[in-house]
Amino acid sequence: MKSALQSGLGKAALVFVALLALLALGLLAGRDSPVRLMPTPVSFSNGDVDPFEKIGPKLKTTEVPVLYATNRLALIEEPEPLHTIVPTDDLRMGVAHVRVGDETLDWETLHRLSTSNDPAERPIVHLERLEQIAVLKAKQDVKDSPEAQAFFALVNRALEASPNSELLIYVHGSNNTVPRAAAQAAQFRHFTGRRMVVLAFMWPSAGSILRYLTDVSNASRTVEPFARLVELLAENTKASKIDVLAYSAGAQVLSPALAQLATPRPGESREALQARLRLGQIYFAAPDIDTRRFVNELGAYIDIIERVSIAANLNDSVLRIAAIVGRASRAGRPNLTELSAEQTNFLVEASQKLRFDLIRVDPNDIPDLPVSSHAFWYDDPWVSGDMLAQFLLNASPPRRGLDEQRSPGGARYWTFPSDFYDRIYRLFRR
């Protein structure tokens, strides 16, 4: 009895220490620190490749509006919604009006900063206002909601006006707020050369590192609304594909939702399900989700999507602590000894023959990448350049210039070569 009690106390102490470490990381990062324009992806940093070359004059502005959807409860609806951290089954949808810099920043300056490695301080990306267009109740049909129909019509107009017919959904991580999520989504749209239509899915993160466990609970309660949103977008828009970028704990929303979506309707074949959902590139950046759970869910949906990618830094300090709190390794920093033989065999087969790519983000391979980086997908120009090549060009890892490697167990993974800058530059220049 005594040893069991001591063991329980020991586990509790580990979790407590982990939470203190998370708090320290949060304080170091600055919970309320502004979102600044991310470093220019390496593919555009020398000025020779200009992603903005063919955009029209209406897009040559510091405004970068993005679509949004959220299952946050709203205390106030008008004139602008005031959201809480309470999850609901309803979907609120509209446009997030985001601006890069203040009124003194002009397009010429933003263009220069976005097509060079100019060391000047990056301007702040901030949410000016939310324009709510529709509230779709949990069991309400789109046919019964003129407002929802108007929102999906807006999505279609945006797709028709874009050179890229794919729709990208961005699912943020924990310790996040509505303004931060909108700003992150907007700067990703910006660096696609304003070519991709981006929708920020703002699930109810509490916006505090101290409430990480609340975020975990809220992510679980968000799975159903998010899966419903994906189905609605597939049914009511003309997107050729629906891509998803999930960061950190956003994986706790996306992964189980994809497993849920992988269940066919009565009499529906897997081929018909895949054609109906039109799921394209699924990208997990530093996924904060139990490794075993992720592998099980991957097996459920891998045959209905175009490609699944994980970008992982095995030295990720945030996921090291999250593993202690969650009492299991995270998919973005996996401990493969936790997997069963069956799970291991599936993962090896998926990496070799199926639509699964593991991208190793190794600080030893990438110049100036902090060893313990968790935010590498937007902080590091090499990683963001590689990710843009995947979403914009639908390029496979070898076409993007990554090198193929094999683990001792036979799993295939991809690494960044020393001449990656030259390889990705040649790809975009073509």
C-alpha positions as CSV (number, residue, x, y, z in Angstrom):
1,M,0.0,0.0,0.0
2,K,2.8,2.4,1.0
3,S,4.7,1.8,-2.3
4,A,1.6,2.3,-4.4
5,L,0.9,5.6,-2.5
6,Q,4.5,6.7,-3.0
7,S,4.2,5.8,-6.7
8,G,1.0,7.8,-7.0
9,L,2.6,10.8,-5.2
10,G,5.6,10.5,-7.5
11,K,3.5,10.7,-10.6
12,A,1.6,13.7,-9.2
13,A,4.9,15.4,-8.4
14,L,6.1,14.8,-12.0
15,V,2.9,16.4,-13.4
16,F,3.2,19.3,-11.0
17,V,6.8,19.9,-12.0
18,A,5.8,19.7,-15.7
19,L,3.1,22.2,-15.2
20,L,5.6,24.5,-13.5
21,A,7.9,24.1,-16.4
22,L,5.0,24.9,-18.8
23,L,4.4,28.1,-16.8
24,A,8.1,29.0,-17.1
25,L,8.0,28.5,-20.8
26,G,4.9,30.6,-21.1
27,L,6.4,33.4,-19.1
28,L,9.6,33.3,-21.3
29,A,7.5,33.3,-24.5
30,G,5.3,36.1,-23.2
31,R,1.7,35.0,-23.2
32,D,0.5,38.3,-24.6
33,S,3.4,38.9,-26.9
34,P,2.2,40.2,-30.3
35,V,2.3,38.1,-33.4
36,R,5.0,39.5,-35.7
37,L,5.3,38.8,-39.4
38,M,7.2,35.6,-39.7
39,P,10.6,35.5,-41.3
40,T,10.5,35.3,-45.0
41,P,10.4,31.7,-46.2
42,V,13.8,30.8,-47.8
43,S,12.2,30.3,-51.2
44,F,11.4,34.0,-51.4
45,S,14.2,35.5,-49.4
46,N,16.7,36.5,-52.1
47,G,14.1,38.6,-54.1
48,D,14.4,36.5,-57.3
49,V,11.2,34.7,-56.7
50,D,8.3,37.1,-56.0
51,P,5.1,35.4,-54.9
52,F,3.3,38.7,-55.2
53,E,4.3,39.4,-58.8
54,K,1.0,38.7,-60.4
55,I,-1.5,39.8,-57.8
56,G,-3.9,42.6,-58.7
57,P,-3.8,46.1,-57.2
58,K,-6.7,45.3,-54.8
59,L,-4.4,42.8,-53.0
60,K,-1.4,45.1,-52.8
61,T,-2.4,46.3,-49.3
62,T,-1.4,45.6,-45.7
63,E,-4.9,44.2,-45.1
64,V,-5.0,40.4,-45.1
65,P,-8.6,39.2,-44.4
66,V,-9.1,35.5,-43.8
67,L,-12.3,33.5,-43.3
68,Y,-13.0,32.1,-39.8
69,A,-15.1,29.6,-38.0
70,T,-15.4,28.9,-34.3
71,N,-17.3,26.8,-31.8
72,R,-16.7,29.3,-29.0
73,L,-19.7,30.5,-27.1
74,A,-20.4,34.2,-27.8
75,L,-21.5,36.5,-24.9
76,I,-22.3,39.3,-27.3
77,E,-23.2,38.9,-31.0
78,E,-23.3,42.6,-32.2
79,P,-21.9,44.8,-33.4
80,E,-18.9,42.4,-33.1
81,P,-19.0,39.0,-31.3
82,L,-17.3,38.7,-27.9
83,H,-16.2,35.1,-27.6
84,T,-15.6,33.0,-24.4
85,I,-13.6,29.9,-23.9
86,V,-16.7,27.8,-23.5
87,P,-17.1,25.2,-26.3
88,T,-20.4,24.7,-28.0
89,D,-21.8,22.6,-30.9
90,D,-22.8,25.7,-32.8
91,L,-20.6,27.1,-35.6
92,R,-20.0,30.9,-35.9
93,M,-18.6,31.9,-39.3
94,G,-17.4,35.1,-40.9
95,V,-14.4,37.2,-41.9
96,A,-11.5,38.1,-39.7
97,H,-10.1,41.5,-40.8
98,V,-6.4,41.4,-40.2
99,R,-3.7,44.0,-40.9
100,V,0.1,43.8,-41.0
101,G,1.6,46.8,-39.3
102,D,-0.1,50.1,-38.5
103,E,-1.3,52.9,-40.7
104,T,2.3,54.0,-41.4
105,L,3.3,50.7,-43.1
106,D,2.7,50.8,-46.9
107,W,2.6,48.0,-49.4
108,E,6.1,48.7,-50.8
109,T,7.7,48.2,-47.4
110,L,5.7,45.1,-46.7
111,H,6.5,43.7,-50.1
112,R,10.2,44.3,-49.5
113,L,10.1,42.7,-46.1
114,S,8.3,39.7,-47.6
115,T,10.7,39.1,-50.4
116,S,14.0,39.5,-48.6
117,N,15.9,38.5,-45.5
118,D,15.8,42.1,-44.4
119,P,16.9,42.2,-40.7
120,A,14.6,45.1,-39.9
121,E,12.1,44.4,-37.1
122,R,9.1,42.6,-38.4
123,P,5.8,44.4,-38.2
124,I,3.0,43.3,-35.9
125,V,0.1,41.3,-37.4
126,H,-3.1,42.2,-35.6
127,L,-6.8,41.5,-35.8
128,E,-8.8,44.7,-36.4
129,R,-12.3,43.2,-36.2
130,L,-14.4,40.2,-36.7
131,E,-17.3,40.3,-39.2
132,Q,-19.7,37.6,-38.2
133,I,-21.8,36.4,-41.1
134,A,-23.6,33.3,-39.8
135,V,-24.4,31.3,-36.7
136,L,-25.3,27.7,-37.6
137,K,-26.9,25.9,-34.7
138,A,-25.9,22.3,-33.8
139,K,-28.6,20.5,-35.8
140,Q,-29.6,23.3,-38.1
141,D,-29.6,22.5,-41.8
142,V,-27.8,24.9,-44.1
143,K,-31.0,25.1,-46.2
144,D,-32.7,26.7,-43.3
145,S,-30.1,29.3,-42.7
146,P,-29.8,32.1,-45.3
147,E,-26.8,33.5,-43.3
148,A,-24.9,30.2,-43.6
149,Q,-25.7,30.1,-47.3
150,A,-24.3,33.6,-47.6
151,F,-21.1,32.5,-45.9
152,F,-20.5,29.6,-48.2
153,A,-21.3,31.8,-51.2
154,L,-18.6,34.1,-49.9
155,V,-16.1,31.2,-49.7
156,N,-17.0,30.3,-53.3
157,R,-16.4,33.8,-54.5
158,A,-13.0,33.9,-52.8
159,L,-12.1,30.5,-54.4
160,E,-13.2,31.8,-57.9
161,A,-11.0,34.9,-57.5
162,S,-8.0,32.9,-56.4
163,P,-5.4,31.3,-58.7
164,N,-5.5,28.3,-56.3
165,S,-8.8,26.4,-56.0
166,E,-7.9,24.7,-52.8
167,L,-9.2,25.8,-49.4
168,L,-6.8,25.7,-46.4
169,I,-8.0,25.4,-42.9
170,Y,-5.6,26.5,-40.1
171,V,-6.2,24.9,-36.7
172,H,-4.2,26.6,-34.0
173,G,-2.6,25.1,-30.8
174,S,-3.2,25.6,-27.1
175,N,-2.5,28.8,-25.2
176,N,-4.1,30.7,-28.0
177,T,-6.6,33.5,-28.5
178,V,-8.9,34.7,-31.3
179,P,-6.6,37.6,-32.3
180,R,-3.5,35.4,-32.3
181,A,-5.2,32.6,-34.3
182,A,-6.4,35.1,-36.9
183,A,-3.0,36.7,-37.2
184,Q,-1.2,33.4,-37.7
185,A,-3.7,32.3,-40.4
186,A,-3.4,35.7,-42.1
187,Q,0.4,35.7,-42.4
188,F,0.3,32.2,-43.8
189,R,-2.1,33.5,-46.5
190,H,0.1,36.4,-47.1
191,F,3.2,34.3,-47.8
192,T,1.3,32.2,-50.3
193,G,1.4,35.3,-52.3
194,R,-2.3,35.9,-51.3
195,R,-3.0,32.8,-53.6
196,M,-4.6,30.5,-51.2
197,V,-8.0,31.0,-49.5
198,V,-7.4,30.4,-45.8
199,L,-9.9,29.7,-43.0
200,A,-8.9,30.0,-39.4
201,F,-10.7,27.5,-37.1
202,M,-10.7,29.1,-33.7
203,W,-11.4,26.4,-31.1
204,P,-11.9,27.6,-27.5
205,S,-8.4,27.6,-26.2
206,A,-8.2,29.3,-22.8
207,G,-5.3,31.5,-23.9
208,S,-3.2,30.7,-20.8
209,I,-0.4,28.1,-20.3
210,L,-1.8,27.6,-16.8
211,R,-5.0,26.2,-18.3
212,Y,-3.4,23.7,-20.6
213,L,-5.7,20.9,-19.2
214,T,-8.7,23.1,-19.9
215,D,-7.5,23.3,-23.5
216,V,-7.2,19.5,-23.7
217,S,-10.8,19.1,-22.5
218,N,-12.0,21.8,-24.9
219,A,-10.2,20.3,-27.8
220,S,-12.0,17.0,-27.1
221,R,-15.4,18.8,-27.1
222,T,-14.4,20.5,-30.4
223,V,-13.9,17.3,-32.5
224,E,-17.6,17.0,-33.5
225,P,-18.1,20.7,-34.6
226,F,-14.9,20.6,-36.5
227,A,-15.8,17.4,-38.4
228,R,-19.1,19.0,-39.2
229,L,-17.4,22.1,-40.6
230,V,-15.3,20.0,-42.9
231,E,-18.3,18.2,-44.2
232,L,-20.2,21.5,-44.7
233,L,-17.3,23.0,-46.6
234,A,-17.1,19.9,-48.8
235,E,-20.9,19.9,-49.5
236,N,-21.4,23.7,-50.0
237,T,-18.2,25.0,-51.6
238,K,-16.4,24.5,-54.9
239,A,-13.0,23.9,-53.3
240,S,-11.1,21.4,-55.4
241,K,-9.5,20.1,-52.2
242,I,-9.7,20.9,-48.5
243,D,-6.2,21.1,-46.9
244,V,-5.6,21.4,-43.2
245,L,-2.6,22.7,-41.2
246,A,-2.8,21.8,-37.5
247,Y,-0.3,23.2,-35.1
248,S,0.6,21.6,-31.7
249,A,-2.6,20.8,-29.7
250,G,-4.6,21.5,-32.8
251,A,-3.8,17.9,-33.6
252,Q,-6.1,16.9,-30.7
253,V,-9.0,18.5,-32.8
254,L,-7.9,17.4,-36.3
255,S,-6.7,13.8,-35.8
256,P,-9.9,12.4,-34.1
257,A,-12.1,14.5,-36.4
258,L,-10.5,12.8,-39.5
259,A,-11.0,9.4,-37.9
260,Q,-14.6,10.3,-37.4
261,L,-15.0,11.6,-41.0
262,A,-13.5,8.3,-42.2
263,T,-16.7,6.4,-41.3
264,P,-18.7,6.1,-44.6
265,R,-22.4,6.8,-44.8
266,P,-24.7,3.7,-45.2
267,G,-24.0,2.1,-48.5
268,E,-21.1,4.5,-49.3
269,S,-17.8,3.1,-50.6
270,R,-14.4,4.3,-49.5
271,E,-13.8,5.8,-53.0
272,A,-17.1,7.7,-52.8
273,L,-16.3,8.9,-49.3
274,Q,-12.9,10.2,-50.5
275,A,-14.5,11.9,-53.5
276,R,-17.1,13.5,-51.3
277,L,-14.7,15.0,-48.7
278,R,-11.9,16.0,-51.1
279,L,-9.3,16.0,-48.4
280,G,-5.9,17.0,-49.7
281,Q,-2.7,17.9,-47.8
282,I,-3.0,17.2,-44.0
283,Y,0.0,18.7,-42.2
284,F,0.7,18.3,-38.5
285,A,3.3,20.8,-37.2
286,A,4.8,19.7,-33.9
287,P,1.6,17.7,-33.1
288,D,0.8,17.6,-29.4
289,I,-1.2,14.4,-29.2
290,D,-0.6,10.9,-27.7
291,T,1.6,9.0,-30.1
292,R,-0.4,5.7,-29.8
293,R,-3.7,7.5,-30.3
294,F,-2.3,9.3,-33.4
295,V,-1.2,6.1,-35.0
296,N,-4.5,4.4,-34.4
297,E,-6.5,7.3,-35.8
298,L,-4.1,7.6,-38.8
299,G,-4.9,4.0,-39.7
300,A,-8.6,4.9,-39.8
301,Y,-8.3,7.8,-42.3
302,I,-5.1,7.4,-44.3
303,D,-6.9,5.9,-47.3
304,I,-9.3,8.8,-47.8
305,I,-6.8,11.7,-47.9
306,E,-4.1,12.7,-50.4
307,R,-1.2,12.9,-48.0
308,V,-0.5,13.2,-44.3
309,S,2.7,14.9,-43.1
310,I,4.2,15.3,-39.6
311,A,7.0,17.9,-39.0
312,A,8.8,16.9,-35.8
313,N,11.7,18.2,-33.8
314,L,12.8,15.4,-31.5
315,N,14.3,18.1,-29.1
316,D,11.0,20.0,-28.8
317,S,11.0,21.3,-25.2
318,V,7.2,22.0,-25.2
319,L,6.3,18.5,-26.2
320,R,8.8,17.0,-23.7
321,I,6.8,18.6,-20.9
322,A,3.4,17.9,-22.6
323,A,4.5,14.2,-22.5
324,I,4.9,14.4,-18.8
325,V,1.5,16.0,-18.3
326,G,-0.2,13.6,-20.7
327,R,1.8,10.6,-19.4
328,A,2.6,9.6,-23.0
329,S,4.9,10.7,-25.7
330,R,3.6,13.1,-28.3
331,A,3.4,12.5,-32.0
332,G,5.7,15.5,-32.6
333,R,8.3,13.9,-30.3
334,P,7.5,10.2,-30.4
335,N,8.8,7.4,-28.2
336,L,8.3,4.5,-30.6
337,T,8.9,2.0,-27.8
338,E,5.4,2.8,-26.5
339,L,3.9,1.4,-29.7
340,S,2.7,-2.2,-30.0
341,A,4.2,-4.5,-32.7
342,E,1.1,-4.0,-34.8
343,Q,1.3,-0.2,-34.5
344,T,5.0,-0.2,-35.4
345,N,4.5,-2.4,-38.4
346,F,1.6,-0.1,-39.7
347,L,3.8,3.0,-39.2
348,V,6.7,1.4,-41.2
349,E,4.3,0.4,-44.0
350,A,2.6,3.8,-44.0
351,S,5.9,5.6,-44.4
352,Q,7.1,3.3,-47.1
353,K,4.0,2.6,-49.2
354,L,1.1,4.8,-48.1
355,R,0.5,8.5,-48.0
356,F,2.4,9.3,-44.8
357,D,5.6,11.5,-44.6
358,L,7.6,12.1,-41.4
359,I,9.7,15.2,-41.7
360,R,12.5,15.4,-39.2
361,V,13.2,19.0,-38.3
362,D,16.7,18.6,-36.9
363,P,18.5,21.7,-35.5
364,N,21.8,20.1,-36.6
365,D,20.6,20.3,-40.2
366,I,19.0,23.7,-40.3
367,P,21.0,26.9,-39.8
368,D,20.0,29.0,-36.8
369,L,17.1,26.8,-35.7
370,P,16.9,26.8,-31.9
371,V,17.6,23.3,-30.5
372,S,14.3,23.0,-28.6
373,S,12.1,24.9,-31.1
374,H,8.3,24.2,-31.0
375,A,7.2,27.0,-33.3
376,F,9.5,26.1,-36.2
377,W,6.8,26.0,-38.9
378,Y,6.6,29.8,-38.9
379,D,9.8,30.8,-37.1
380,D,12.2,29.0,-39.4
381,P,12.5,30.0,-43.1
382,W,13.6,26.6,-44.2
383,V,10.7,24.8,-42.6
384,S,8.1,27.4,-43.8
385,G,9.6,27.3,-47.3
386,D,9.2,23.5,-47.4
387,M,5.7,23.7,-46.1
388,L,4.7,26.4,-48.7
389,A,6.1,24.1,-51.5
390,Q,3.8,21.3,-50.2
391,F,0.7,23.4,-50.0
392,L,1.2,25.7,-53.1
393,L,2.8,23.2,-55.5
394,N,1.5,19.9,-54.0
395,A,5.2,18.8,-54.3
396,S,6.3,15.5,-52.8
397,P,9.3,15.5,-50.3
398,P,11.9,14.6,-53.0
399,R,10.6,17.2,-55.3
400,R,10.9,19.7,-52.5
401,G,14.5,18.8,-52.1
402,L,14.3,16.7,-48.9
403,D,16.6,13.7,-48.4
404,E,15.2,10.2,-47.8
405,Q,16.4,8.4,-44.7
406,R,15.5,5.0,-43.0
407,S,15.3,4.2,-39.4
408,P,16.8,1.0,-38.0
409,G,13.3,-0.5,-38.1
410,G,12.8,0.4,-41.7
411,A,10.6,3.4,-41.4
412,R,11.2,6.1,-44.0
413,Y,11.6,9.7,-43.0
414,W,12.8,12.9,-44.6
415,T,15.6,15.4,-43.6
416,F,16.8,18.8,-44.7
417,P,20.0,18.6,-46.8
418,S,22.8,21.2,-46.4
419,D,22.0,22.6,-49.8
420,F,18.2,22.8,-49.2
421,Y,18.2,26.6,-49.9
422,D,19.4,26.0,-53.5
423,R,17.0,23.1,-54.1
424,I,13.9,24.9,-52.9
425,Y,14.9,28.0,-54.7
426,R,15.2,26.1,-58.0
427,L,11.8,24.5,-57.5
428,F,10.0,27.9,-57.0
429,R,11.9,29.5,-59.8
430,R,10.6,27.0,-62.2
